Amino acid sequence: MEESEKPLSKRIGQPDYVNENCWLAMTLGYPPAKRCWYCELKFRHCPFTQYLGMSLVLTLASFSILYLSSGKITRADVFVVFVLVLSYGYFSTISTEKIIEANFAERKIRIALEKTKSSLEDNVAQRTKELREMTQTLEQQVKDRTKELQEKVEESERINRLAVGRELRMIELKEKIKKLEQNLSDEQQKNQRSKISID
């Protein structure tokens, strides 16, 4: 189950969160310490477990050294070792909690960044698709307009050819009419001369 799908009270960082990877937390049914609210580590990787192991080793080593050096362990020796272990535990616990909380904060930021990155990639892909479609639409419109303009140019050229042909034909006809009028005029003059010469 993803973190976002868990009920709010069961999510990591909440007081009643129980790490399913931790044997101790699962056995107890609750997080044994505040730092466990943020932890998803297995029990063997738990900093607290490592602290307990180190404390045990240091305690046994201290008692062994004290016993070997003086042949006995006094109450003062036990008290000193106890104070040292508690001091080590206190500072270890504080630093461990800070590290675990910092890791949790980093993890949340990384998840948010991944979601943002994914969202941005989706937006870029969507916008790219829209731009491609828009480009195709514009290219088609340009093709359609070019075709319309080409058709209009061809129509204009055809009309122009017809008009020029008509004008040329009219000029030709006018010249013929002029020639015919000239011929007619010449004929009439001839006829009049011949009429005058006959008279």
trRosetta pair geometry for C-beta under 8 A, 3 or more apart (Angstrom, degrees):
i j d omega theta_ij theta_ji phi_ij phi_ji
1 5 5.1 -125 -175 85 90 121
1 6 5.8 106 129 -68 123 82
2 5 4.7 88 60 5 82 106
2 6 7.5 -137 96 -18 45 81
3 6 6.0 -46 -157 14 36 113
3 11 5.9 77 -172 -140 85 99
3 12 6.4 -50 -131 14 118 105
3 111 7.8 -33 47 -140 142 165
6 10 4.7 -118 170 89 113 104
6 11 5.0 149 86 -78 122 73
7 10 4.8 70 62 15 86 107
7 11 7.5 -139 91 -31 42 82
8 11 6.0 -43 -156 1 34 116
8 14 7.2 128 149 -79 60 150
9 14 5.7 175 -163 162 40 156
9 16 5.6 7 164 57 95 124
10 14 6.9 -66 -61 60 3 141
10 16 6.9 -58 -94 101 52 96
10 17 6.2 111 -171 -106 41 65
10 18 7.8 -42 -149 24 85 79
11 14 5.4 90 65 -9 68 120
11 17 6.4 -54 98 -92 27 117
12 17 5.3 109 -111 -153 36 156
12 37 7.1 124 -172 158 57 60
12 38 6.3 81 172 -130 98 40
12 40 6.6 -35 -107 -60 141 104
12 104 6.9 -155 143 -140 117 115
13 17 6.7 79 33 -19 30 154
13 37 5.7 64 -137 146 20 101
13 38 5.7 46 -88 -93 65 77
13 104 6.2 141 -81 175 101 140
14 17 4.7 120 61 -36 79 100
14 37 6.4 -160 66 -159 25 108
15 31 7.6 -136 -174 38 46 123
15 37 6.2 -39 -100 -104 33 129
16 30 7.0 -62 -139 -129 62 89
16 31 8.0 -176 -145 4 20 100
17 31 6.4 28 80 -39 71 129
17 36 7.8 -173 90 127 93 76
17 37 5.3 99 48 -147 118 63
18 22 7.9 -129 176 55 67 108
18 25 5.2 167 -160 154 77 109
18 26 6.6 111 163 -88 115 53
18 29 6.7 -47 -110 -172 149 34
18 30 6.4 -88 -90 -113 105 25
18 31 6.3 -153 -103 -50 55 74
19 22 4.0 58 91 5 117 113
19 25 4.7 81 47 59 87 159
19 26 7.6 -89 87 -44 63 82
19 31 7.0 80 -4 -100 91 95
19 36 6.3 -112 -8 -174 120 89
19 39 5.4 -39 -71 96 149 84
19 40 5.8 -172 -135 -115 107 39
19 41 7.4 -6 -172 48 151 48
20 26 6.5 68 -139 -80 43 116
21 40 5.9 73 21 175 133 59
21 41 6.4 -147 102 120 132 20
21 42 4.7 -91 161 -87 107 60
21 43 7.5 -164 133 -24 71 65
22 25 3.9 56 89 19 123 110
22 26 6.2 165 87 -12 63 86
22 36 7.1 -74 24 -147 175 110
22 39 6.9 58 -54 111 136 116
22 41 7.1 57 -75 84 96 62
22 42 6.8 168 -86 -153 51 30
22 43 5.0 111 -149 -70 61 78
22 46 6.6 74 -123 -72 109 128
23 26 6.0 -63 -146 42 26 108
23 27 6.0 27 156 -22 65 111
23 42 7.8 40 -17 -174 86 74
23 43 4.1 -39 22 -33 95 152
24 27 5.7 -56 -144 36 28 111
24 28 6.2 15 161 -8 65 110
24 32 5.9 -31 137 -22 119 136
24 43 5.6 128 -5 -119 90 118
24 46 7.5 -20 22 -30 128 170
24 49 7.8 -176 -17 -71 139 110
25 28 6.1 -60 -141 45 28 102
25 29 7.9 -179 165 -5 53 6
25 30 7.1 -107 -156 98 74 22
25 31 5.4 -4 -127 -104 115 52
25 32 6.4 -117 -88 -11 71 86
25 36 5.8 168 -89 -174 126 134
26 29 7.4 30 -174 -75 29 43
28 31 8.0 150 84 -72 128 4
28 32 6.0 111 23 -70 166 89
31 34 7.5 90 120 -103 127 15
31 36 3.3 174 -164 99 108 121
31 37 5.6 -169 57 -63 175 58
31 39 7.8 136 -136 39 119 104
32 36 5.7 100 44 -25 64 155
32 48 7.6 -174 85 118 124 167
33 36 5.1 113 59 -9 66 102
33 48 6.5 155 18 -85 144 152
33 93 7.8 -119 -167 -150 151 110
33 97 8.0 -110 141 -88 119 105
34 37 5.9 -29 -175 0 50 114
34 97 6.6 28 88 -129 103 125
35 38 6.4 -66 -172 41 50 100
35 39 6.3 51 139 -36 77 117
35 47 7.7 -67 139 59 149 117
35 48 7.2 156 74 -48 132 117
35 93 7.7 -148 -21 -166 139 75
35 96 6.1 9 -128 121 166 96
35 97 4.4 -119 -82 -107 112 74
35 100 4.7 90 -166 55 101 153
35 101 7.3 -97 -126 -41 76 85
36 39 5.1 -59 -136 30 44 120
36 48 8.0 -33 -65 -5 96 145
38 100 5.0 131 87 146 120 100
38 101 5.6 156 -3 -93 174 53
38 103 7.4 129 145 73 118 89
38 104 3.8 -76 -163 -59 118 148
39 46 7.0 53 179 -121 151 86
39 100 5.7 -37 -74 -154 89 131
41 45 4.3 -120 -179 91 117 110
41 46 5.6 160 98 -80 122 57
41 47 8.0 90 51 -14 161 73
42 45 5.0 77 58 16 78 103
42 46 7.4 -110 101 -36 41 81
43 46 5.4 -28 -156 -13 38 122
43 49 6.1 99 170 -53 69 154
44 49 6.7 -108 -130 105 24 156
45 49 7.8 77 69 51 17 126
45 50 8.0 -10 -174 -39 29 115
46 49 4.0 84 72 4 104 106
46 50 6.8 -173 93 -7 55 82
47 50 5.4 -54 -147 40 36 113
47 51 6.2 43 150 -25 67 102
47 92 7.8 -169 157 167 105 96
47 96 4.3 175 121 -140 143 122
47 99 7.2 114 -63 73 165 131
47 100 7.0 -132 19 -56 136 112
48 51 5.4 -48 -148 33 33 115
48 52 6.5 35 151 -19 64 101
48 93 7.7 43 -106 -109 88 80
48 96 6.8 132 -64 149 67 161
49 52 5.7 -50 -149 34 33 111
49 53 6.4 33 151 -17 64 104
50 53 5.6 -52 -147 37 33 112
50 54 6.2 31 154 -17 66 107
51 54 5.8 -57 -146 40 29 109
51 55 6.0 33 154 -23 65 107
51 89 6.5 104 166 -122 124 71
51 92 4.9 140 -123 139 125 143
51 93 7.3 79 -147 -67 172 68
51 96 6.9 -70 -47 -50 135 152
52 55 5.6 -53 -144 36 30 114
52 56 6.4 32 155 -20 63 105
53 56 5.8 -54 -150 35 30 112
53 57 6.4 28 153 -16 64 106
54 57 5.6 -54 -147 38 33 111
54 58 6.1 31 155 -17 67 107
54 88 7.9 -128 116 150 111 134
55 58 5.8 -55 -143 40 29 109
55 59 6.1 30 156 -20 65 107
55 85 5.2 85 -155 -153 101 105
55 88 6.6 166 -100 94 89 126
55 89 6.2 28 -92 -72 137 101
56 59 5.7 -53 -143 36 28 111
56 60 6.2 23 159 -13 64 108
57 60 6.0 -58 -145 41 27 107
57 61 6.0 26 156 -19 64 111
58 61 5.6 -55 -141 40 29 111
58 62 6.1 31 157 -22 65 106
58 84 7.5 -130 145 121 127 115
58 85 6.5 162 93 -97 119 89
58 88 7.0 21 74 41 168 173
59 62 5.8 -54 -146 35 27 110
59 63 6.3 21 157 -12 64 108
59 81 5.9 99 -132 167 72 121
59 85 5.7 16 -74 -80 101 139
60 63 5.9 -56 -144 41 30 107
60 64 6.1 33 155 -22 65 108
61 64 5.6 -54 -145 37 29 113
61 65 6.3 28 156 -19 65 105
62 65 5.9 -55 -147 36 28 107
62 66 6.2 25 155 -16 64 109
62 81 4.6 152 117 -117 147 117
62 84 7.2 153 -94 69 160 144
63 66 5.7 -55 -143 40 31 111
63 67 6.0 30 158 -19 66 109
63 73 5.9 -1 -148 -103 86 144
63 77 7.6 109 -112 143 64 119
63 81 6.6 24 -59 -101 78 169
64 67 5.8 -56 -144 38 27 108
64 68 6.1 22 159 -15 64 111
65 68 5.9 -58 -143 41 27 107
65 69 6.1 21 160 -17 64 112
66 69 6.0 -61 -142 39 26 106
66 70 6.4 -26 177 27 64 106
66 73 5.4 79 113 -107 124 85
66 77 4.8 114 -160 -160 155 140
66 81 7.6 -90 -22 -52 145 127
67 70 7.3 -82 -136 57 19 72
67 71 6.8 31 -175 -140 56 13
67 72 6.9 36 -127 -96 65 5
67 73 5.6 -34 -76 -50 84 98
68 71 7.9 26 -151 -71 13 45
70 73 8.0 132 71 -75 112 39
73 77 5.0 -122 -162 81 72 141
73 78 6.4 82 156 -53 107 89
74 77 4.7 108 53 1 71 99
74 78 7.2 -133 101 -1 43 85
75 78 5.6 -52 -149 37 37 112
75 79 6.2 40 151 -22 67 106
76 79 5.5 -53 -147 37 31 114
76 80 6.3 33 154 -21 65 104
77 80 5.8 -53 -147 35 30 110
77 81 6.3 25 156 -14 65 107
78 81 5.9 -57 -147 41 29 108
78 82 6.0 33 153 -23 65 110
79 82 5.6 -54 -145 37 28 114
79 83 6.3 28 156 -18 64 105
80 83 5.8 -54 -148 36 29 109
80 84 6.3 29 153 -18 63 107
81 84 5.6 -55 -147 38 31 113
81 85 6.2 30 155 -18 66 106
82 85 5.9 -55 -146 37 28 109
82 86 6.3 27 155 -17 64 108
83 86 5.7 -56 -145 40 29 111
83 87 6.2 31 155 -21 65 106
84 87 5.7 -53 -146 36 29 111
84 88 6.2 29 155 -17 64 107
85 88 5.7 -53 -145 39 30 112
85 89 6.1 33 153 -21 64 109
86 89 5.5 -55 -144 39 30 114
86 90 6.2 35 155 -25 65 103
87 90 5.8 -50 -147 30 30 111
87 91 6.6 16 161 -5 63 107
88 91 6.5 -65 -149 45 27 100
88 92 5.8 26 156 -20 65 118
89 92 5.6 -59 -137 42 26 112
89 93 6.0 30 161 -24 65 107
90 93 5.9 -56 -149 33 24 110
90 94 6.6 21 156 -15 61 106
91 94 5.8 -51 -145 36 33 111
91 95 6.3 25 159 -11 66 108
92 95 6.1 -60 -145 43 27 104
92 96 5.9 29 156 -22 65 112
93 96 5.7 -56 -141 38 26 112
93 97 6.3 28 159 -20 63 105
94 97 6.0 -56 -150 33 27 110
94 98 6.6 24 154 -15 62 107
95 98 5.7 -55 -150 38 34 112
95 99 6.3 35 153 -20 67 106
96 99 5.7 -55 -147 36 31 111
96 100 6.2 27 157 -17 66 108
97 100 5.9 -56 -143 39 29 108
97 101 6.1 24 159 -14 65 110
98 101 6.0 -57 -142 42 27 107
98 102 6.1 28 157 -20 64 109
99 102 5.8 -57 -146 38 27 111
99 103 6.3 28 154 -19 64 106
100 103 5.7 -52 -147 36 31 112
100 104 6.4 34 151 -21 64 104
101 104 5.5 -50 -147 35 34 114
101 105 6.3 35 153 -19 65 103
102 105 5.7 -51 -146 37 32 111
102 106 6.2 34 152 -20 65 106
103 106 5.6 -53 -146 37 31 113
103 107 6.2 35 152 -23 64 105
104 107 5.6 -53 -149 34 30 114
104 108 6.5 31 153 -19 64 103
105 108 5.8 -52 -149 35 32 111
105 109 6.4 31 152 -17 64 106
106 109 5.7 -56 -150 38 31 111
106 110 6.2 34 152 -21 66 106
107 110 5.6 -53 -146 35 30 112
107 111 6.4 31 154 -19 64 104
108 111 5.8 -53 -149 36 31 110
108 112 6.3 30 153 -17 64 107
109 112 5.6 -55 -147 39 32 111
109 113 6.2 33 153 -20 66 106
110 113 5.6 -53 -145 37 30 112
110 114 6.3 32 154 -20 64 105
111 114 5.7 -53 -148 35 31 111
111 115 6.4 31 153 -18 64 104
112 115 5.7 -53 -149 36 32 111
112 116 6.2 32 152 -19 65 107
113 116 5.5 -54 -145 39 32 112
113 117 6.0 35 154 -22 66 105
114 117 5.5 -50 -143 36 30 113
114 118 6.2 32 155 -19 63 106
115 118 5.7 -54 -148 38 29 111
115 119 6.2 31 152 -19 64 108
116 119 5.6 -55 -146 38 30 112
116 120 6.2 31 154 -19 65 106
117 120 5.7 -55 -147 38 29 110
117 121 6.3 30 153 -20 64 106
118 121 5.7 -53 -147 36 30 112
118 122 6.4 31 152 -19 63 105
119 122 5.7 -54 -150 36 31 112
119 123 6.3 31 151 -18 65 105
120 123 5.5 -53 -146 37 33 111
120 124 6.1 33 154 -19 67 105
121 124 5.7 -52 -144 37 31 110
121 125 6.2 31 154 -19 64 106
122 125 5.7 -55 -146 38 29 111
122 126 6.2 29 154 -19 65 107
123 126 5.7 -55 -145 38 30 111
123 127 6.1 27 156 -17 66 108
124 127 5.8 -55 -143 40 29 108
124 128 6.1 33 154 -22 64 107
125 128 5.7 -53 -145 36 28 113
125 129 6.4 31 153 -20 62 105
126 129 5.7 -54 -152 34 30 112
126 130 6.4 30 151 -18 65 105
127 130 5.5 -52 -147 37 34 112
127 131 6.2 35 153 -20 66 105
128 131 5.7 -53 -146 37 30 111
128 132 6.4 34 153 -21 64 103
129 132 5.7 -52 -150 33 31 113
129 133 6.4 29 153 -16 64 106
130 133 5.7 -56 -149 38 31 110
130 134 6.1 31 152 -19 66 108
131 134 5.5 -53 -143 39 32 113
131 135 6.1 37 154 -23 65 104
132 135 5.6 -54 -148 35 29 112
132 136 6.4 29 153 -17 64 105
133 136 5.7 -53 -148 37 31 111
133 137 6.3 33 151 -20 65 105
134 137 5.6 -52 -147 36 32 113
134 138 6.2 30 154 -17 65 106
135 138 5.8 -55 -145 39 30 109
135 139 6.2 31 154 -20 65 106
136 139 5.6 -52 -145 37 30 112
136 140 6.3 31 154 -19 64 105
137 140 5.8 -56 -151 36 29 110
137 141 6.4 30 151 -19 65 105
138 141 5.5 -52 -146 36 34 112
138 142 6.3 37 153 -21 66 103
139 142 5.6 -51 -148 35 32 113
139 143 6.4 34 151 -19 64 104
140 143 5.6 -51 -148 36 33 113
140 144 6.3 34 152 -19 66 105
141 144 5.6 -52 -146 37 32 112
141 145 6.2 30 155 -16 66 107
142 145 5.8 -55 -144 40 29 108
142 146 6.1 32 155 -21 64 108
143 146 5.7 -55 -145 37 28 112
143 147 6.3 29 154 -20 63 106
144 147 5.7 -56 -150 35 29 111
144 148 6.4 29 152 -18 65 105
145 148 5.6 -52 -146 37 33 112
145 149 6.2 32 154 -17 66 106
146 149 5.8 -54 -146 39 30 110
146 150 6.1 34 153 -22 64 107
147 150 5.6 -52 -146 35 30 113
147 151 6.4 31 153 -19 63 104
148 151 5.7 -56 -151 36 30 111
148 152 6.4 28 152 -17 65 106
149 152 5.6 -55 -146 38 33 110
149 153 6.2 36 153 -21 67 103
150 153 5.6 -51 -146 35 31 111
150 154 6.3 31 153 -18 64 105
151 154 5.7 -54 -148 38 30 111
151 155 6.2 32 152 -20 65 106
152 155 5.5 -51 -145 38 33 113
152 156 6.2 35 153 -21 65 104
153 156 5.6 -52 -147 37 31 112
153 157 6.3 32 152 -20 64 105
154 157 5.6 -52 -147 36 31 112
154 158 6.3 33 152 -20 64 104
155 158 5.7 -53 -148 36 31 111
155 159 6.3 29 153 -16 65 105
156 159 5.7 -54 -145 40 31 109
156 160 6.0 35 152 -22 65 108
157 160 5.4 -53 -145 38 30 115
157 161 6.3 34 154 -22 64 102
158 161 5.7 -50 -148 33 30 111
158 162 6.4 30 151 -17 63 104
159 162 5.6 -54 -149 38 33 112
159 163 6.1 31 153 -19 67 106
160 163 5.7 -54 -143 38 30 109
160 164 6.0 27 157 -16 66 107
161 164 5.8 -55 -142 40 27 108
161 165 6.0 29 155 -20 63 109
162 165 5.7 -57 -146 39 27 112
162 166 6.2 29 154 -21 64 107
163 166 5.6 -53 -147 36 30 112
163 167 6.3 32 153 -20 64 105
164 167 5.6 -52 -147 36 32 112
164 168 6.3 33 154 -19 65 105
165 168 5.7 -53 -147 37 30 111
165 169 6.2 31 153 -20 64 107
166 169 5.5 -55 -147 37 30 112
166 170 6.2 32 152 -21 65 104
167 170 5.6 -53 -147 35 31 111
167 171 6.4 33 152 -19 65 103
168 171 5.7 -51 -149 35 32 112
168 172 6.3 34 151 -20 64 106
169 172 5.5 -53 -149 37 32 115
169 173 6.2 32 151 -19 65 106
170 173 5.6 -52 -144 38 32 111
170 174 6.2 36 153 -22 65 103
171 174 5.7 -51 -147 34 30 112
171 175 6.5 31 152 -19 63 104
172 175 5.8 -54 -153 34 30 111
172 176 6.5 30 149 -18 64 105
173 176 5.5 -52 -148 36 35 112
173 177 6.2 38 151 -22 67 103
174 177 5.5 -51 -147 35 32 112
174 178 6.3 36 151 -21 65 103
175 178 5.5 -51 -149 35 32 114
175 179 6.3 33 151 -19 65 103
176 179 5.6 -53 -149 37 32 111
176 180 6.1 31 152 -18 66 106
177 180 5.6 -54 -145 40 30 111
177 181 6.1 32 153 -20 66 106
178 181 5.6 -53 -145 38 29 110
178 182 6.1 31 152 -20 64 106
179 182 5.5 -53 -147 37 30 112
179 183 6.1 32 152 -20 65 105
180 183 5.5 -50 -144 37 31 112
180 184 6.0 33 152 -21 64 106
181 184 5.4 -52 -144 38 30 112
181 185 6.0 32 152 -21 64 105
182 185 5.6 -53 -145 38 29 111
182 186 6.2 30 153 -19 64 106
183 186 5.6 -54 -146 38 30 111
183 187 6.1 32 152 -21 64 106
184 187 5.6 -53 -147 36 30 113
184 188 6.3 31 153 -20 64 105
185 188 5.7 -52 -146 35 31 110
185 189 6.4 30 154 -17 64 105
186 189 5.7 -54 -149 38 30 110
186 190 6.2 33 151 -20 64 106
187 190 5.5 -53 -147 37 31 113
187 191 6.1 32 152 -20 65 106
188 191 5.5 -52 -146 37 31 112
188 192 6.3 30 153 -19 64 104
189 192 5.6 -53 -146 37 32 108
189 193 6.2 31 154 -18 65 105
190 193 5.7 -55 -147 37 30 109
190 194 6.1 25 155 -15 65 107
191 194 5.8 -55 -144 40 29 107
191 195 6.1 33 152 -23 64 107
192 195 5.4 -53 -145 36 33 113
192 196 6.2 32 154 -19 66 105
193 196 5.6 -53 -143 38 32 109
193 197 6.0 27 156 -15 66 108
194 197 5.7 -52 -140 41 33 109
194 198 6.3 35 156 -22 63 106
195 198 5.8 -55 -149 35 29 110
195 199 6.5 24 154 -17 62 106
196 199 5.9 -56 -148 36 31 107
